[in-house]
Every structure is written in structure tokens, then in C-alpha cells.
Amino acid sequence: MKDLIIIGAGPIGLYSGILASLHNLDFLIIESKSQPGGQLTSLYPEKDIIDLAGLPSISAKNYIHQLMLQLTNLSSDSLHLNENVLTIENKENYHIVHTSTSSYETKTILICTGMGLFMPRKIGLDNEDCFKNILYSLPSKQMLKDKNVIILGGGDSAVDWALTLKDLVKECSIVHRRQEFRAQDNQVQAMRNSTINIYTPYTIKELRGEDNYLTSIILENVDTKNEEELSCDYLFVNYGLIPTKDNFNVAKENGLITVNRTFETSIKNIFAVGNIITYEGKVKNITCGLGEAVVAITKIDQILNPTKNIPIHF
């Protein structure tokens, strides 16, 4: 029987595994995809992360690479890829995690699935799927070199991408339906001081092109209803993600798992951290999830080893 099963191998799941190893717990990380990293690998491998302590900037794929190096140096066989968790069976003093390939008995569980299985939120226009040059993720920045790129969105992802791409592309524009952006203030200010073309408050009304190739978009000003046409080589949509439902039978609020102060769910000895959870004051970013993992793993070790003197740091 395992001490701990960690579900999800995004950055928070990988770090939870690192902590579990430092606590000398017998654990597994189970990941449904063929590679670790979650959204950072699937959607934003070349996106720069700029809010990690001690790291002024690191690409998403390099950050996952560093986490994997740290994990494998501590525990080389703890990560199971291509294995989907189907159900969790709760027994009196333990749980059984049933997956697509096996079943595991475990004393505790830590859910780190983030957005879980997800799909990008689309624009919502009828002919959207006709065009091959509408992007919802960016596997390689170089494909946009010297291109005219329009980014849709007003959050951190859209603004960060605009700043990342501005010196690589021929022309970079960003379109947001509101006057104010939701991204970090310093990033928004950097964008406003750059060569990026900013269109606010605008919505996208029409997509124009031929032979499955988008050539321009029609924008409508939210306030004046005036229309404007912008040409483009690529349209990069950053409207967020739509998560799919999971099979975790724990209490939720608006689709997110509710937790207590040690990140235990409504079921004893099942914990959850990261973007899958909700509580008052929750911030959805990597650094917040890393801190949650520290608290959860420490509590799990206390449950498993009540007489153990657990160090504050390693």
C-alpha cells in the first residue's frame, strides 16, 4: 500500500512529488497525458514565466524540465504517464485509486489536476473552425517570426504573450473587449509603453479569409459600435480554458474542490491543491499552488507519522 497517490503531473503535482520524496513518503504520481507539465507543456511551452521567486524569467518548458530533473534525482520511478484515474474507492482507513491500467491502494491522496482535461475557449463565430491560422496554443514561437499577429484576450496570458512576441513578429496587436486589462499592472504598463497595437474596448465581429486562410478580422467598438478591419497572418486566441468534469466524489463549489486550511477535501485523507481548488482569497498562479503543496504534504506526513519530528525546511 502506498503512503500517497498524487493525481496530476503539472508543476504543482511534480513539486508535490519532490516534497513527498523529501518527506520519505512512498508515493506515485499518476498523469493521464503522455508527458508531464500540464498546461505549461500542452499549451504554453515557450511562454515566459516571470513571477517565480529567484527566477527573473524562465520558459514554461524549461521550468518543467528543471522540476523533472529534481524529481527524478530524488525518485526515478514515481511518475506514471498515459494513465487516467477513473474512480476513487473510499474504504474505512484507506483508498483505492482505479486507473485505466491498474488499481492502487493508498493511505492518502493529493489531487493536483489544475484545470484537468481541458479545451480552449473559442471565439464563438460560425466560420471559426474553417481557418488553419487561428491558434489557441503556441508550440513554437519561431512559426510567428516576421508575421503580422493579432492576440485576443485581456488576461495575463494574452498580455505576456504580446510582450514575448513583440520583438519577434513583424507587427503585434492585442484586442480586448474591456478598456482595462486583467493582467499584472507592471506587464500592462510595459505593453502600453511598447510598440504593441492595443485595441480596447473591442469585440471581434467577423472573420474574413479564403482557402481556409484567415486574412483579416472585423472589430466592433463596444461603446461607439464603429467597425475596424485588421489584417493578420495569425490570430492567437487567449480566452482561457473550459475544463471537463472529473470523477472525484468530493464537495465542490462552482466546479472547484472546496478544502479546509490544510487543503483536505470533504473526504478524510484526500487533499487537493492548485487551480482545481477554491477558498476565500485563493489566487490562481503557480507560486500559490507551490505553497499549498508544502502545507498539504506536511499535513499528510503528520497523518501518516503522528510521532515523527517533521522539519520545517530541508
C-alpha positions as CSV (number, residue, x, y, z in Angstrom):
1,M,0.0,0.0,0.0
2,K,1.3,3.5,-0.9
3,D,1.5,6.3,1.5
4,L,0.3,8.8,-1.1
5,I,-1.1,8.9,-4.6
6,I,-0.6,12.3,-6.4
7,I,-3.1,12.8,-9.3
8,G,-1.7,15.1,-11.9
9,A,1.8,15.9,-13.1
10,G,1.6,19.6,-13.8
11,P,4.1,21.9,-12.0
12,I,2.2,21.6,-8.7
13,G,1.9,17.8,-8.9
14,L,5.6,17.5,-9.8
15,Y,6.6,19.7,-6.8
16,S,4.3,17.7,-4.6
17,G,6.2,14.6,-5.6
18,I,9.5,16.4,-4.8
19,L,8.2,17.3,-1.4
20,A,6.8,13.7,-0.8
21,S,10.3,12.3,-1.6
22,L,12.0,14.8,0.8
23,H,9.5,13.6,3.5
24,N,10.5,10.0,2.7
25,L,6.9,9.0,1.7
26,D,6.2,6.1,-0.6
27,F,4.2,7.7,-3.4
28,L,3.2,7.7,-7.1
29,I,2.3,10.5,-9.5
30,I,-0.4,9.5,-12.0
31,E,-0.8,11.6,-15.2
32,S,-3.2,11.0,-18.0
33,K,-1.1,12.7,-20.7
34,S,2.0,11.3,-22.4
35,Q,4.2,14.0,-20.9
36,P,4.4,15.9,-17.6
37,G,3.8,19.6,-17.3
38,G,0.0,20.1,-17.7
39,Q,-0.9,23.4,-19.4
40,L,2.7,24.6,-19.4
41,T,3.6,21.7,-21.7
42,S,0.4,21.3,-23.7
43,L,-0.4,25.0,-24.4
44,Y,2.4,27.3,-23.4
45,P,5.8,25.5,-23.7
46,E,7.6,28.7,-24.9
47,K,5.8,31.2,-22.7
48,D,8.0,33.0,-20.2
49,I,7.2,32.7,-16.5
50,I,8.2,35.9,-14.7
51,D,6.8,35.6,-11.2
52,L,8.7,32.7,-9.7
53,A,10.9,33.6,-6.7
54,G,14.6,33.8,-7.7
55,L,13.9,33.3,-11.4
56,P,13.6,36.6,-13.3
57,S,12.3,34.7,-16.3
58,I,12.2,31.0,-17.4
59,S,10.3,29.4,-20.2
60,A,7.5,27.0,-19.3
61,K,9.2,24.0,-20.8
62,N,12.5,24.7,-19.1
63,Y,10.7,25.1,-15.7
64,I,9.1,21.7,-16.2
65,H,12.4,20.3,-17.2
66,Q,14.0,21.6,-14.0
67,L,11.2,20.1,-11.9
68,M,11.6,16.8,-13.6
69,L,15.3,16.8,-13.0
70,Q,14.7,17.5,-9.3
71,L,12.0,14.8,-9.1
72,T,14.0,12.1,-10.9
73,N,17.1,12.7,-8.9
74,L,15.0,12.0,-5.7
75,S,12.7,9.3,-7.1
76,S,13.4,7.9,-10.5
77,D,10.3,5.7,-10.9
78,S,7.5,7.6,-9.2
79,L,5.8,9.1,-12.4
80,H,3.2,7.1,-14.3
81,L,2.3,8.7,-17.6
82,N,-0.6,7.7,-20.0
83,E,-2.6,6.5,-17.1
84,N,-6.0,8.0,-16.4
85,V,-7.7,8.0,-13.0
86,L,-11.2,6.6,-13.4
87,T,-12.6,6.4,-9.9
88,I,-11.6,6.6,-6.3
89,E,-13.0,4.0,-3.9
90,N,-13.1,5.1,-0.3
91,K,-12.5,2.4,2.4
92,E,-12.5,2.9,6.1
93,N,-8.8,3.6,6.6
94,Y,-7.5,3.8,3.0
95,H,-8.5,4.4,-0.6
96,I,-8.3,2.5,-3.8
97,V,-7.4,4.6,-6.9
98,H,-8.7,2.8,-10.1
99,T,-6.9,3.9,-13.3
100,S,-7.1,2.9,-16.9
101,T,-4.3,0.4,-16.4
102,S,-4.3,-0.6,-12.7
103,S,-5.6,-0.1,-9.2
104,Y,-3.6,1.2,-6.2
105,E,-4.2,1.1,-2.5
106,T,-3.1,4.2,-0.8
107,K,-3.4,5.8,2.7
108,T,-3.7,9.4,1.3
109,I,-4.5,11.1,-2.0
110,L,-3.4,14.6,-3.3
111,I,-5.4,15.9,-6.3
112,C,-3.2,18.3,-8.4
113,T,-5.2,18.3,-11.6
114,G,-5.3,22.0,-12.2
115,M,-7.8,22.6,-15.0
116,G,-7.9,18.9,-15.5
117,L,-8.7,17.7,-19.0
118,F,-9.5,20.9,-20.9
119,M,-10.2,22.5,-24.2
120,P,-9.5,26.1,-25.3
121,R,-12.4,28.6,-25.2
122,K,-13.1,29.7,-28.8
123,I,-14.2,33.0,-30.2
124,G,-17.7,31.6,-31.0
125,L,-18.1,32.7,-34.6
126,D,-19.7,30.3,-37.1
127,N,-16.7,30.0,-39.5
128,E,-14.0,29.9,-36.9
129,D,-13.1,26.2,-37.5
130,C,-12.5,26.9,-41.2
131,F,-9.2,28.7,-40.8
132,K,-5.9,27.0,-40.2
133,N,-4.1,30.1,-39.0
134,I,-6.2,30.6,-35.9
135,L,-4.1,29.5,-32.9
136,Y,-5.2,28.5,-29.3
137,S,-1.8,27.4,-28.2
138,L,1.7,28.1,-29.4
139,P,4.1,25.1,-29.7
140,S,6.9,27.2,-31.2
141,K,7.4,31.0,-31.3
142,Q,9.5,30.8,-34.4
143,M,6.5,30.0,-36.5
144,L,5.4,33.6,-36.0
145,K,8.7,35.2,-36.9
146,D,8.2,38.3,-39.1
147,K,4.4,37.7,-39.2
148,N,1.5,40.0,-38.5
149,V,0.0,38.6,-35.3
150,I,-3.2,39.6,-33.5
151,I,-3.8,38.4,-30.0
152,L,-7.3,38.1,-28.5
153,G,-7.7,38.4,-24.7
154,G,-7.1,40.7,-21.7
155,G,-5.6,38.5,-19.0
156,D,-2.1,37.6,-18.0
157,S,-1.6,35.0,-20.8
158,A,-2.6,37.4,-23.6
159,V,-0.5,40.3,-22.3
160,D,2.5,38.1,-21.5
161,W,2.4,36.6,-25.0
162,A,2.1,40.0,-26.6
163,L,5.3,41.1,-24.7
164,T,7.1,37.9,-25.5
165,L,6.3,38.1,-29.3
166,K,6.6,41.8,-29.9
167,D,10.3,41.7,-31.0
168,L,10.0,38.5,-33.0
169,V,6.9,39.3,-35.1
170,K,6.5,41.9,-37.8
171,E,3.6,43.5,-36.1
172,C,1.8,42.6,-32.9
173,S,-1.7,43.7,-31.9
174,I,-3.9,42.9,-28.9
175,V,-7.7,43.1,-28.8
176,H,-9.7,43.2,-25.6
177,R,-13.4,43.7,-25.0
178,R,-12.9,46.0,-22.0
179,Q,-11.0,49.2,-21.5
180,E,-8.9,47.8,-18.6
181,F,-6.8,44.6,-18.7
182,R,-6.9,41.9,-16.0
183,A,-3.2,41.2,-16.3
184,Q,-0.5,42.3,-13.8
185,D,-0.2,46.0,-13.7
186,N,3.6,46.1,-14.5
187,Q,3.0,43.9,-17.5
188,V,0.1,46.1,-18.8
189,Q,2.3,49.2,-18.4
190,A,5.1,47.6,-20.2
191,M,2.7,46.7,-23.0
192,R,1.4,50.2,-23.2
193,N,4.9,51.6,-23.4
194,S,5.9,49.2,-26.2
195,T,5.2,49.0,-30.0
196,I,2.2,46.7,-29.5
197,N,-1.0,48.0,-31.0
198,I,-3.8,48.0,-28.4
199,Y,-7.5,47.9,-29.4
200,T,-9.9,48.4,-26.5
201,P,-12.8,48.1,-25.9
202,Y,-13.4,46.0,-29.0
203,T,-15.1,42.7,-29.7
204,I,-14.4,40.5,-32.8
205,K,-17.4,40.6,-35.1
206,E,-16.3,38.8,-38.3
207,L,-13.6,36.6,-39.7
208,R,-12.6,37.1,-43.3
209,G,-10.4,34.9,-45.5
210,E,-10.2,32.4,-48.3
211,D,-9.0,28.9,-48.9
212,N,-9.0,28.1,-45.2
213,Y,-6.7,31.0,-44.5
214,L,-7.7,34.0,-42.4
215,T,-6.6,37.3,-43.8
216,S,-8.4,39.8,-41.6
217,I,-10.9,40.4,-38.8
218,I,-13.6,42.9,-38.3
219,L,-13.7,44.6,-34.9
220,E,-16.6,46.4,-33.3
221,N,-16.1,49.1,-30.7
222,V,-18.2,48.2,-27.6
223,D,-19.1,51.9,-26.9
224,T,-19.4,53.5,-30.3
225,K,-20.3,50.4,-32.4
226,N,-17.8,51.6,-35.0
227,E,-16.1,48.9,-37.0
228,E,-12.5,48.4,-37.9
229,E,-10.8,45.9,-40.1
230,L,-7.4,44.5,-39.2
231,S,-5.3,42.3,-41.5
232,C,-3.3,39.4,-40.0
233,D,-1.2,36.3,-40.8
234,Y,-2.1,34.6,-37.5
235,L,-4.9,35.1,-34.9
236,F,-3.8,33.9,-31.4
237,V,-6.8,33.3,-29.1
238,N,-6.3,33.6,-25.4
239,Y,-9.8,33.4,-24.0
240,G,-8.9,30.7,-21.3
241,L,-9.9,27.1,-21.0
242,I,-13.0,25.1,-20.5
243,P,-12.4,22.2,-18.0
244,T,-14.1,18.8,-18.4
245,K,-15.8,17.2,-15.4
246,D,-13.9,14.8,-13.2
247,N,-14.9,11.7,-11.2
248,F,-13.7,12.9,-7.8
249,N,-16.6,12.5,-5.4
250,V,-15.7,15.4,-3.1
251,A,-17.5,18.6,-2.2
252,K,-17.3,21.3,-4.8
253,E,-18.3,24.9,-5.4
254,N,-18.9,26.1,-9.0
255,G,-17.0,23.1,-10.2
256,L,-13.9,23.6,-7.9
257,I,-13.0,21.5,-5.0
258,T,-13.6,23.0,-1.5
259,V,-10.8,22.5,1.1
260,N,-10.0,23.3,4.7
261,R,-6.9,25.2,6.0
262,T,-4.7,22.2,5.4
263,F,-6.2,21.6,2.0
264,E,-8.1,18.5,3.0
265,T,-11.3,17.9,1.0
266,S,-14.7,16.8,2.3
267,I,-13.4,13.2,2.4
268,K,-10.9,12.3,5.1
269,N,-7.2,11.9,3.9
270,I,-8.0,13.2,0.4
271,F,-6.3,16.5,-0.2
272,A,-6.3,18.9,-3.2
273,V,-4.1,21.9,-4.2
274,G,-3.6,24.2,-7.2
275,N,-6.1,25.6,-9.6
276,I,-8.6,22.7,-9.0
277,I,-9.5,24.1,-5.6
278,T,-11.3,27.2,-4.2
279,Y,-11.3,29.0,-0.9
280,E,-11.6,32.6,0.2
281,G,-8.6,34.6,-1.1
282,K,-7.4,31.8,-3.5
283,V,-5.0,33.1,-6.2
284,K,-4.7,31.0,-9.3
285,N,-1.0,31.0,-10.1
286,I,1.9,28.6,-9.8
287,T,3.6,30.2,-6.7
288,C,0.3,30.0,-4.7
289,G,-0.1,26.3,-5.7
290,L,3.5,25.5,-4.6
291,G,2.9,26.9,-1.2
292,E,-0.4,25.0,-0.9
293,A,1.6,21.8,-1.7
294,V,4.0,22.5,1.2
295,V,1.1,22.7,3.6
296,A,-0.7,19.6,2.2
297,I,2.4,17.4,2.1
298,T,3.4,18.4,5.6
299,K,-0.1,17.6,6.9
300,I,-0.1,14.3,5.1
301,D,3.2,13.3,6.7
302,Q,1.8,14.3,10.1
303,I,-1.2,12.0,9.5
304,L,0.9,9.1,8.4
305,N,3.6,9.6,11.0
306,P,2.0,11.2,14.1
307,T,5.1,10.8,16.3
308,K,7.6,12.0,13.7
309,N,9.5,15.2,14.2
310,I,8.9,16.9,10.8
311,P,11.5,19.6,9.9
312,I,10.2,23.0,8.8
313,H,12.7,23.0,6.0
314,F,15.1,20.6,4.3
